[in-house]
Amino acid sequence: MPHTLVLGLWPGWPHRRYESVIPSLVLHCCNNGLVAAIALGVL
């Protein structure tokens, strides 16, 4: 499950860098949108 670790740490980096949850929220939404697009066959 290395991908789970990477996907867990990836949104944490901007949170630590900018001290705000907004960049992490945006990354999380983009990730969810990408997964939904792949699941629906758009991509």
mmCIF file as Biopython writes it, N, C-alpha, C and O atoms, coordinates in Angstrom:
data_model
#
loop_
_atom_site.group_PDB
_atom_site.id
_atom_site.type_symbol
_atom_site.label_atom_id
_atom_site.label_alt_id
_atom_site.label_comp_id
_atom_site.label_asym_id
_atom_site.label_entity_id
_atom_site.label_seq_id
_atom_site.pdbx_PDB_ins_code
_atom_site.Cartn_x
_atom_site.Cartn_y
_atom_site.Cartn_z
_atom_site.occupancy
_atom_site.B_iso_or_equiv
_atom_site.auth_seq_id
_atom_site.auth_asym_id
_atom_site.pdbx_PDB_model_num
ATOM 1   N N  . MET A ? 1  ? 0.793   -1.190 0.000   1.0 0.0 1  A 1 
ATOM 2   C CA . MET A ? 1  ? 0.000   0.000  0.000   1.0 0.0 1  A 1 
ATOM 3   C C  . MET A ? 1  ? 0.849   1.272  0.000   1.0 0.0 1  A 1 
ATOM 4   O O  . MET A ? 1  ? 0.496   2.240  0.674   1.0 0.0 1  A 1 
ATOM 5   N N  . PRO A ? 2  ? 1.944   1.290  -0.731  1.0 0.0 2  A 1 
ATOM 6   C CA . PRO A ? 2  ? 2.741   2.523  -0.789  1.0 0.0 2  A 1 
ATOM 7   C C  . PRO A ? 2  ? 1.969   3.689  -1.403  1.0 0.0 2  A 1 
ATOM 8   O O  . PRO A ? 2  ? 2.188   4.841  -1.030  1.0 0.0 2  A 1 
ATOM 9   N N  . HIS A ? 3  ? 1.063   3.397  -2.347  1.0 0.0 3  A 1 
ATOM 10  C CA . HIS A ? 3  ? 0.291   4.481  -2.959  1.0 0.0 3  A 1 
ATOM 11  C C  . HIS A ? 3  ? -0.582  5.186  -1.923  1.0 0.0 3  A 1 
ATOM 12  O O  . HIS A ? 3  ? -0.806  6.392  -2.024  1.0 0.0 3  A 1 
ATOM 13  N N  . THR A ? 4  ? -1.076  4.450  -0.933  1.0 0.0 4  A 1 
ATOM 14  C CA . THR A ? 4  ? -1.885  5.056  0.123   1.0 0.0 4  A 1 
ATOM 15  C C  . THR A ? 4  ? -1.054  6.013  0.956   1.0 0.0 4  A 1 
ATOM 16  O O  . THR A ? 4  ? -1.534  7.079  1.341   1.0 0.0 4  A 1 
ATOM 17  N N  . LEU A ? 5  ? 0.164   5.650  1.233   1.0 0.0 5  A 1 
ATOM 18  C CA . LEU A ? 5  ? 1.063   6.528  1.977   1.0 0.0 5  A 1 
ATOM 19  C C  . LEU A ? 5  ? 1.343   7.803  1.191   1.0 0.0 5  A 1 
ATOM 20  O O  . LEU A ? 5  ? 1.293   8.903  1.741   1.0 0.0 5  A 1 
ATOM 21  N N  . VAL A ? 6  ? 1.636   7.649  -0.097  1.0 0.0 6  A 1 
ATOM 22  C CA . VAL A ? 6  ? 1.928   8.815  -0.933  1.0 0.0 6  A 1 
ATOM 23  C C  . VAL A ? 6  ? 0.711   9.725  -1.021  1.0 0.0 6  A 1 
ATOM 24  O O  . VAL A ? 6  ? 0.837   10.941 -0.876  1.0 0.0 6  A 1 
ATOM 25  N N  . LEU A ? 7  ? -0.472  9.150  -1.257  1.0 0.0 7  A 1 
ATOM 26  C CA . LEU A ? 7  ? -1.683  9.959  -1.372  1.0 0.0 7  A 1 
ATOM 27  C C  . LEU A ? 7  ? -2.101  10.560 -0.029  1.0 0.0 7  A 1 
ATOM 28  O O  . LEU A ? 7  ? -2.868  11.522 0.004   1.0 0.0 7  A 1 
ATOM 29  N N  . GLY A ? 8  ? -1.613  10.012 1.055   1.0 0.0 8  A 1 
ATOM 30  C CA . GLY A ? 8  ? -1.875  10.597 2.361   1.0 0.0 8  A 1 
ATOM 31  C C  . GLY A ? 8  ? -0.921  11.732 2.688   1.0 0.0 8  A 1 
ATOM 32  O O  . GLY A ? 8  ? -1.315  12.713 3.318   1.0 0.0 8  A 1 
ATOM 33  N N  . LEU A ? 9  ? 0.329   11.606 2.265   1.0 0.0 9  A 1 
ATOM 34  C CA . LEU A ? 9  ? 1.329   12.634 2.555   1.0 0.0 9  A 1 
ATOM 35  C C  . LEU A ? 9  ? 1.289   13.787 1.563   1.0 0.0 9  A 1 
ATOM 36  O O  . LEU A ? 9  ? 1.633   14.917 1.907   1.0 0.0 9  A 1 
ATOM 37  N N  . TRP A ? 10 ? 0.871   13.506 0.341   1.0 0.0 10 A 1 
ATOM 38  C CA . TRP A ? 10 ? 0.862   14.529 -0.702  1.0 0.0 10 A 1 
ATOM 39  C C  . TRP A ? 10 ? 0.031   15.750 -0.319  1.0 0.0 10 A 1 
ATOM 40  O O  . TRP A ? 10 ? 0.539   16.863 -0.451  1.0 0.0 10 A 1 
ATOM 41  N N  . PRO A ? 11 ? -1.220  15.617 0.149   1.0 0.0 11 A 1 
ATOM 42  C CA . PRO A ? 11 ? -1.967  16.812 0.545   1.0 0.0 11 A 1 
ATOM 43  C C  . PRO A ? 11 ? -1.458  17.423 1.845   1.0 0.0 11 A 1 
ATOM 44  O O  . PRO A ? 11 ? -1.755  18.583 2.130   1.0 0.0 11 A 1 
ATOM 45  N N  . GLY A ? 12 ? -0.715  16.688 2.620   1.0 0.0 12 A 1 
ATOM 46  C CA . GLY A ? 12 ? -0.185  17.226 3.873   1.0 0.0 12 A 1 
ATOM 47  C C  . GLY A ? 12 ? 0.949   18.206 3.660   1.0 0.0 12 A 1 
ATOM 48  O O  . GLY A ? 12 ? 1.175   19.085 4.491   1.0 0.0 12 A 1 
ATOM 49  N N  . TRP A ? 13 ? 1.666   18.065 2.550   1.0 0.0 13 A 1 
ATOM 50  C CA . TRP A ? 13 ? 2.798   18.957 2.289   1.0 0.0 13 A 1 
ATOM 51  C C  . TRP A ? 13 ? 2.365   20.417 2.155   1.0 0.0 13 A 1 
ATOM 52  O O  . TRP A ? 13 ? 2.962   21.270 2.811   1.0 0.0 13 A 1 
ATOM 53  N N  . PRO A ? 14 ? 1.351   20.754 1.336   1.0 0.0 14 A 1 
ATOM 54  C CA . PRO A ? 14 ? 0.954   22.168 1.256   1.0 0.0 14 A 1 
ATOM 55  C C  . PRO A ? 14 ? 0.390   22.688 2.576   1.0 0.0 14 A 1 
ATOM 56  O O  . PRO A ? 14 ? 0.523   23.869 2.894   1.0 0.0 14 A 1 
ATOM 57  N N  . HIS A ? 15 ? -0.238  21.801 3.335   1.0 0.0 15 A 1 
ATOM 58  C CA . HIS A ? 15 ? -0.753  22.240 4.635   1.0 0.0 15 A 1 
ATOM 59  C C  . HIS A ? 15 ? 0.389   22.695 5.538   1.0 0.0 15 A 1 
ATOM 60  O O  . HIS A ? 15 ? 0.284   23.722 6.209   1.0 0.0 15 A 1 
ATOM 61  N N  . ARG A ? 16 ? 1.455   21.945 5.554   1.0 0.0 16 A 1 
ATOM 62  C CA . ARG A ? 16 ? 2.617   22.326 6.364   1.0 0.0 16 A 1 
ATOM 63  C C  . ARG A ? 16 ? 3.304   23.565 5.796   1.0 0.0 16 A 1 
ATOM 64  O O  . ARG A ? 16 ? 3.771   24.420 6.548   1.0 0.0 16 A 1 
ATOM 65  N N  . ARG A ? 17 ? 3.364   23.659 4.475   1.0 0.0 17 A 1 
ATOM 66  C CA . ARG A ? 17 ? 4.070   24.774 3.848   1.0 0.0 17 A 1 
ATOM 67  C C  . ARG A ? 17 ? 3.326   26.103 4.005   1.0 0.0 17 A 1 
ATOM 68  O O  . ARG A ? 17 ? 3.934   27.124 4.327   1.0 0.0 17 A 1 
ATOM 69  N N  . TYR A ? 18 ? 2.006   26.084 3.777   1.0 0.0 18 A 1 
ATOM 70  C CA . TYR A ? 18 ? 1.235   27.327 3.778   1.0 0.0 18 A 1 
ATOM 71  C C  . TYR A ? 18 ? 0.437   27.540 5.066   1.0 0.0 18 A 1 
ATOM 72  O O  . TYR A ? 18 ? -0.184  28.587 5.245   1.0 0.0 18 A 1 
ATOM 73  N N  . GLU A ? 19 ? 0.452   26.558 5.953   1.0 0.0 19 A 1 
ATOM 74  C CA . GLU A ? 19 ? -0.266  26.615 7.226   1.0 0.0 19 A 1 
ATOM 75  C C  . GLU A ? 19 ? -1.742  26.940 7.034   1.0 0.0 19 A 1 
ATOM 76  O O  . GLU A ? 19 ? -2.319  27.743 7.767   1.0 0.0 19 A 1 
ATOM 77  N N  . SER A ? 20 ? -2.336  26.302 6.037   1.0 0.0 20 A 1 
ATOM 78  C CA . SER A ? 20 ? -3.752  26.475 5.727   1.0 0.0 20 A 1 
ATOM 79  C C  . SER A ? 20 ? -4.281  25.152 5.191   1.0 0.0 20 A 1 
ATOM 80  O O  . SER A ? 20 ? -3.551  24.400 4.545   1.0 0.0 20 A 1 
ATOM 81  N N  . VAL A ? 21 ? -5.534  24.877 5.456   1.0 0.0 21 A 1 
ATOM 82  C CA . VAL A ? 21 ? -6.124  23.644 4.945   1.0 0.0 21 A 1 
ATOM 83  C C  . VAL A ? 21 ? -6.666  23.812 3.526   1.0 0.0 21 A 1 
ATOM 84  O O  . VAL A ? 21 ? -7.007  22.822 2.879   1.0 0.0 21 A 1 
ATOM 85  N N  . ILE A ? 22 ? -6.750  25.042 3.036   1.0 0.0 22 A 1 
ATOM 86  C CA . ILE A ? 22 ? -7.324  25.291 1.711   1.0 0.0 22 A 1 
ATOM 87  C C  . ILE A ? 22 ? -6.538  24.582 0.597   1.0 0.0 22 A 1 
ATOM 88  O O  . ILE A ? 22 ? -7.160  23.916 -0.230  1.0 0.0 22 A 1 
ATOM 89  N N  . PRO A ? 23 ? -5.209  24.693 0.535   1.0 0.0 23 A 1 
ATOM 90  C CA . PRO A ? 23 ? -4.493  23.963 -0.532  1.0 0.0 23 A 1 
ATOM 91  C C  . PRO A ? 23 ? -4.694  22.449 -0.448  1.0 0.0 23 A 1 
ATOM 92  O O  . PRO A ? 23 ? -4.808  21.782 -1.476  1.0 0.0 23 A 1 
ATOM 93  N N  . SER A ? 24 ? -4.738  21.912 0.749   1.0 0.0 24 A 1 
ATOM 94  C CA . SER A ? 24 ? -4.972  20.475 0.905   1.0 0.0 24 A 1 
ATOM 95  C C  . SER A ? 24 ? -6.376  20.106 0.453   1.0 0.0 24 A 1 
ATOM 96  O O  . SER A ? 24 ? -6.582  19.052 -0.149  1.0 0.0 24 A 1 
ATOM 97  N N  . LEU A ? 25 ? -7.332  20.963 0.740   1.0 0.0 25 A 1 
ATOM 98  C CA . LEU A ? 25 ? -8.708  20.736 0.312   1.0 0.0 25 A 1 
ATOM 99  C C  . LEU A ? 25 ? -8.815  20.739 -1.202  1.0 0.0 25 A 1 
ATOM 100 O O  . LEU A ? 25 ? -9.514  19.905 -1.777  1.0 0.0 25 A 1 
ATOM 101 N N  . VAL A ? 26 ? -8.132  21.667 -1.851  1.0 0.0 26 A 1 
ATOM 102 C CA . VAL A ? 26 ? -8.145  21.743 -3.314  1.0 0.0 26 A 1 
ATOM 103 C C  . VAL A ? 26 ? -7.515  20.486 -3.916  1.0 0.0 26 A 1 
ATOM 104 O O  . VAL A ? 26 ? -8.061  19.914 -4.860  1.0 0.0 26 A 1 
ATOM 105 N N  . LEU A ? 27 ? -6.383  20.058 -3.384  1.0 0.0 27 A 1 
ATOM 106 C CA . LEU A ? 27 ? -5.751  18.830 -3.889  1.0 0.0 27 A 1 
ATOM 107 C C  . LEU A ? 27 ? -6.655  17.617 -3.704  1.0 0.0 27 A 1 
ATOM 108 O O  . LEU A ? 27 ? -6.746  16.762 -4.584  1.0 0.0 27 A 1 
ATOM 109 N N  . HIS A ? 28 ? -7.316  17.549 -2.567  1.0 0.0 28 A 1 
ATOM 110 C CA . HIS A ? 28 ? -8.211  16.428 -2.288  1.0 0.0 28 A 1 
ATOM 111 C C  . HIS A ? 28 ? -9.377  16.426 -3.283  1.0 0.0 28 A 1 
ATOM 112 O O  . HIS A ? 28 ? -9.744  15.371 -3.801  1.0 0.0 28 A 1 
ATOM 113 N N  . CYS A ? 29 ? -9.954  17.585 -3.551  1.0 0.0 29 A 1 
ATOM 114 C CA . CYS A ? 29 ? -11.058 17.685 -4.510  1.0 0.0 29 A 1 
ATOM 115 C C  . CYS A ? 29 ? -10.602 17.319 -5.924  1.0 0.0 29 A 1 
ATOM 116 O O  . CYS A ? 29 ? -11.320 16.633 -6.651  1.0 0.0 29 A 1 
ATOM 117 N N  . CYS A ? 30 ? -9.419  17.772 -6.309  1.0 0.0 30 A 1 
ATOM 118 C CA . CYS A ? 30 ? -8.874  17.418 -7.627  1.0 0.0 30 A 1 
ATOM 119 C C  . CYS A ? 30 ? -8.656  15.916 -7.739  1.0 0.0 30 A 1 
ATOM 120 O O  . CYS A ? 30 ? -8.966  15.319 -8.769  1.0 0.0 30 A 1 
ATOM 121 N N  . ASN A ? 31 ? -8.133  15.311 -6.700  1.0 0.0 31 A 1 
ATOM 122 C CA . ASN A ? 31 ? -7.913  13.870 -6.698  1.0 0.0 31 A 1 
ATOM 123 C C  . ASN A ? 31 ? -9.243  13.127 -6.824  1.0 0.0 31 A 1 
ATOM 124 O O  . ASN A ? 31 ? -9.352  12.174 -7.595  1.0 0.0 31 A 1 
ATOM 125 N N  . ASN A ? 32 ? -10.254 13.562 -6.067  1.0 0.0 32 A 1 
ATOM 126 C CA . ASN A ? 32 ? -11.560 12.913 -6.150  1.0 0.0 32 A 1 
ATOM 127 C C  . ASN A ? 32 ? -12.170 13.088 -7.535  1.0 0.0 32 A 1 
ATOM 128 O O  . ASN A ? 32 ? -12.771 12.155 -8.067  1.0 0.0 32 A 1 
ATOM 129 N N  . GLY A ? 33 ? -12.023 14.275 -8.126  1.0 0.0 33 A 1 
ATOM 130 C CA . GLY A ? 33 ? -12.547 14.513 -9.461  1.0 0.0 33 A 1 
ATOM 131 C C  . GLY A ? 33 ? -11.864 13.640 -10.497 1.0 0.0 33 A 1 
ATOM 132 O O  . GLY A ? 33 ? -12.520 13.118 -11.399 1.0 0.0 33 A 1 
ATOM 133 N N  . LEU A ? 34 ? -10.568 13.477 -10.380 1.0 0.0 34 A 1 
ATOM 134 C CA . LEU A ? 34 ? -9.818  12.633 -11.303 1.0 0.0 34 A 1 
ATOM 135 C C  . LEU A ? 34 ? -10.269 11.170 -11.185 1.0 0.0 34 A 1 
ATOM 136 O O  . LEU A ? 34 ? -10.478 10.501 -12.197 1.0 0.0 34 A 1 
ATOM 137 N N  . VAL A ? 35 ? -10.413 10.692 -9.985  1.0 0.0 35 A 1 
ATOM 138 C CA . VAL A ? 35 ? -10.859 9.316  -9.772  1.0 0.0 35 A 1 
ATOM 139 C C  . VAL A ? 35 ? -12.273 9.128  -10.317 1.0 0.0 35 A 1 
ATOM 140 O O  . VAL A ? 35 ? -12.561 8.107  -10.940 1.0 0.0 35 A 1 
ATOM 141 N N  . ALA A ? 36 ? -13.156 10.096 -10.091 1.0 0.0 36 A 1 
ATOM 142 C CA . ALA A ? 36 ? -14.525 9.994  -10.606 1.0 0.0 36 A 1 
ATOM 143 C C  . ALA A ? 36 ? -14.526 10.000 -12.135 1.0 0.0 36 A 1 
ATOM 144 O O  . ALA A ? 36 ? -15.269 9.238  -12.754 1.0 0.0 36 A 1 
ATOM 145 N N  . ALA A ? 37 ? -13.706 10.846 -12.743 1.0 0.0 37 A 1 
ATOM 146 C CA . ALA A ? 37 ? -13.641 10.910 -14.201 1.0 0.0 37 A 1 
ATOM 147 C C  . ALA A ? 37 ? -13.137 9.589  -14.780 1.0 0.0 37 A 1 
ATOM 148 O O  . ALA A ? 37 ? -13.640 9.126  -15.804 1.0 0.0 37 A 1 
ATOM 149 N N  . ILE A ? 38 ? -12.164 8.995  -14.140 1.0 0.0 38 A 1 
ATOM 150 C CA . ILE A ? 38 ? -11.648 7.697  -14.610 1.0 0.0 38 A 1 
ATOM 151 C C  . ILE A ? 38 ? -12.700 6.624  -14.436 1.0 0.0 38 A 1 
ATOM 152 O O  . ILE A ? 38 ? -12.889 5.788  -15.319 1.0 0.0 38 A 1 
ATOM 153 N N  . ALA A ? 39 ? -13.392 6.639  -13.297 1.0 0.0 39 A 1 
ATOM 154 C CA . ALA A ? 39 ? -14.416 5.618  -13.031 1.0 0.0 39 A 1 
ATOM 155 C C  . ALA A ? 39 ? -15.585 5.728  -14.010 1.0 0.0 39 A 1 
ATOM 156 O O  . ALA A ? 39 ? -16.169 4.714  -14.394 1.0 0.0 39 A 1 
ATOM 157 N N  . LEU A ? 40 ? -15.927 6.943  -14.411 1.0 0.0 40 A 1 
ATOM 158 C CA . LEU A ? 40 ? -17.046 7.135  -15.340 1.0 0.0 40 A 1 
ATOM 159 C C  . LEU A ? 40 ? -16.636 6.974  -16.798 1.0 0.0 40 A 1 
ATOM 160 O O  . LEU A ? 40 ? -17.483 7.018  -17.690 1.0 0.0 40 A 1 
ATOM 161 N N  . GLY A ? 41 ? -15.348 6.788  -17.042 1.0 0.0 41 A 1 
ATOM 162 C CA . GLY A ? 41 ? -14.866 6.579  -18.390 1.0 0.0 41 A 1 
ATOM 163 C C  . GLY A ? 41 ? -14.667 7.848  -19.186 1.0 0.0 41 A 1 
ATOM 164 O O  . GLY A ? 41 ? -14.536 7.802  -20.409 1.0 0.0 41 A 1 
ATOM 165 N N  . VAL A ? 42 ? -14.643 8.987  -18.504 1.0 0.0 42 A 1 
ATOM 166 C CA . VAL A ? 42 ? -14.417 10.260 -19.189 1.0 0.0 42 A 1 
ATOM 167 C C  . VAL A ? 42 ? -12.961 10.361 -19.613 1.0 0.0 42 A 1 
ATOM 168 O O  . VAL A ? 42 ? -12.667 10.889 -20.685 1.0 0.0 42 A 1 
ATOM 169 N N  . LEU A ? 43 ? -12.060 9.873  -18.803 1.0 0.0 43 A 1 
ATOM 170 C CA . LEU A ? 43 ? -10.631 9.897  -19.127 1.0 0.0 43 A 1 
ATOM 171 C C  . LEU A ? 43 ? -10.152 8.505  -19.461 1.0 0.0 43 A 1 
ATOM 172 O O  . LEU A ? 43 ? -8.973  8.314  -19.763 1.0 0.0 43 A 1 
#
